[in-house]
Amino acid sequence: MTDEELIIEFALTRLDNPSLDLEEVAALVVRRVGPDQMLDFAARNLETRGELRGAMFESAVEHVLRVVLTLRGPAD
């Protein structure tokens, strides 16, 4: 999944769940994409952080948040 596809998935999930905070929406996205994509997200996050191991679900959620916040731009 590209970063652009991830942003679209995140936005659609956010529209369906407007009362959730960003981390909760990211967790829903990770649950929806399935185990293979979760593993890919976790691997990309650990690579970015320069780590060799970490909890898969939490690392995948962190990757989703990192992509969303990076593409969102700087805070005003």
N, C-alpha and C positions, 0 to 999 in steps of 0.2 A: 504494500500500500504506500503510495507516495504521500508526501506531506500535504499536498493539496487535497487528496482524497480523505486523508485523516481529518483535515479541517472541516470538510463537508460533513463527514460522519459526526464529528463533534458538534457542529452547528445544528444538525438535524436532531441529535440526541438532546441538545440543550433546549430546542424548541418544544420537544415532547415533555421535558422536565424542567420548567422554568424556575421552580422553587429550590433546586439543588445548587450547591456551590460548585465551583469549577472542578475541584478534586473528585467530587461525587459523580459529576458528569463524565470525567475521564475514566473513572472506575467502571461506569456503565458501558462506555465505548469498548474498553478492554474486554469486558465480559461478553459483549456482543460479537466481537470479531473472531473469537474462537482461539483454541490453544496454539495453533501454528503461528498466527499473527501475534498473539501475546508473547510468544517466545522471541519472535523477530523484534518486537518493540523493546523487550527487556534486553536483548543482546545489543541493540543500537544504543540504549541508554547506558549500559555498562561500558560500552566502547567510548562513548562521549565522556563519561566520568573517569575513564582510565582504570576501571576495576575489572577483576577477573571473575568475581562471583557476587551474587546478591539474590534476594528473594524475587522470583519471577514476576508475580502479580504487581508488587509494589514498584518494581523497576519499570514495568510496562506502563503503569499509570503515570509515573514520573516522566517517561518519554512523551506520552500524550500531552501532559501539561507543558512540558518544555517546548514542544512544537507549537502548541496553541499560543503560548505566551510570547514566543519568539516572533511568530508571524503577526501577532497582534500589534507589535511595535512598542515603542517606549511609552511609559506612563506620562500623562500630561501634567 
